[in-house]
Amino acid sequence: MSESVAPGTRHHILLNSNEPPDESELTFARSVASKVDASLEYLDHKIANLREHLKRRKEDRASLLSYRMRNKAISSSLRRMPPELLREIFSWTLPSIKEALDVGRFEMGQTPWLLTQINSRWRAIVISTPSSWSRIVVDYQNTSSAYSLPLITAWLGSLKLKIHFHASQGMNSRAINVFNLLSQHSSRWEELSFGLTSELYVSNSGVLRPLKVPALEELAVLEGPDGPDLSPVFLSLIDRSSYSLRRLCLVAPAADTTTKILKYCPSITELFIVHDDDDRKDEINALISVLSSPSIAPHLCLIFFGCESGSRVDDMTYLEMLKSARG
């Protein structure tokens, strides 16, 4: 329907002004509006058809795009990437120990679990890569921590295990069950990190007594300066195993404790000492004196000595003393 109205006509004047129409003009305007309604209905129908047509064309386009992408994926270098290279890439996606401690549970949305959900090839590669599952981090210092025993059981299928267990004195039976489950596989522990302070239940020597760790290469005893002397316990632990311990990390250890362990374990080549108490300088001096002696642990190739952030201890001075004494 044409919208053109001849200028100068009464209809044109009414359309472009606020003049009141008479009865006949009102009837005429209503008839015109009625005809316009019919035209609008026709156009609405056409628009609806066009929209439906456009929707179908968009769906067709999306389908073609998907088909095109799937065909291009066949020639993707990622698909042809060797499994050993994918394993290396996957290893860089694993959460750090700190990240795992912060989460306080096993997250299916994190690697390595996430990688098993991408495609069948990635799943097969991840599942067949023991190093993707070797590290188990359990932190019960956080009261909201929740670890699934079935998931831990599945995880324990790895050939070698790297255990990081942080516990609190108020742990419930579920947490103790987790540690006992891990202990059943101690013969395959390659790395062990204990959160040991006077508040941690693992400081009870009875927990460590049944353990045997013949494959253990790295040991971190995160025991605070107020904790008990655990050197007899760990010497007994090592004595029960055909040990291959080469890396040891201790927090604020006593000089005699460190000496006992180093003399007993000539396989240790790397020693990491961290001090977190500014008021124990006498003990630090005694420890540095021991480590500076060439007759104590001549097998050591690397000694790291550091302090907690914000400490007033001049760790650089001690490092220079060690460097000059051991050459």
C-alpha positions, 0 to 999 in steps of 0.5 A: 500500500502506498504511503504517498499523500498529495500535498495540499489535500485535506488528508495531507493537512490532517497528517501534518497538523493537529486540526480536528477532523470532521466526521467524514474525515474521521471515517476516511482516516479509519478506513486508511488505517484498516487497509494499513493493518492488512498490509502490516499483517502481510509484511509480518508474515513475510518477515517471519518466513525470512527469519525462519529462512535465515535461522535455517541458513545459519544452522546450515552455516554452523554445520558446515563450519563444524564439518570444515573444522573437523576436516582441518583437525585431521591435519592438525600438528597436535593430533600428530604430536608424539605421545612423549611430547604430549606427556611433557606438555601435560606435566607442565599443566599439573598443579603445584604443591602450593596450589594443591594445598590451597584447594584442599581436595581432589578437583576433577576440573584440574589436571590430571583428571581434566586431561582424561576428559578431552579425548580418548587419545589424551585419556589413554596417554595420561592414564598410562603416564605414572608421573601424572599421578605420582604426586599425592598432596593431602593437607588436613591443616585446613579443616575444610579439606575433604579427600576421597578414599576411592580417588586416592585408591585409584591414584595409588596405581602409579608405579612411583609415588610422591607423598605430601602429607600435612596433618593436624592434631585434631584430625578425624578418623577419615584423615587417619584412614587416608594416611594408613591407606597411603602407608600401605604403599610406602614401598613405592614412595619416591618422595615424602614430605611430612608437615611435622610440628608439635601440633601434628599427629604425624609427630607420633613415632608410632605412625612411622614405625611400620613404614618401609621406604626402599625407593625413597629419594627425597625426604622433607621433614617440615618440623618446627623448632618446638617439635620433638627430636625425630632423628631416631625415628627417621634413622630407624625408618631408613634402617628398615629400608634399602634406602637411596635417599639423596635429597633431604630438607629440614626445618630448623633442625638441631645440629646434633640431629642433622649430624646423626642423619648425615653420618648415617646416610652417605647417599645424601648429596643435597641438603636443604635447611630452612630456619624460621626463628630469629631468636635461635641464632646460637642453634643456627651458629652450631648448625653452620659450624657442623656443616662447615666441617669437611669431615661431616658429610663430605659426600654433600654436593649441594647445601641450601641454607635459607630463612623465612620471608621477613627473617632478621637472620643474615642468611647470606653471611652463613652461605658465605661461611659454608662456601668458604669452608667447603670450597 
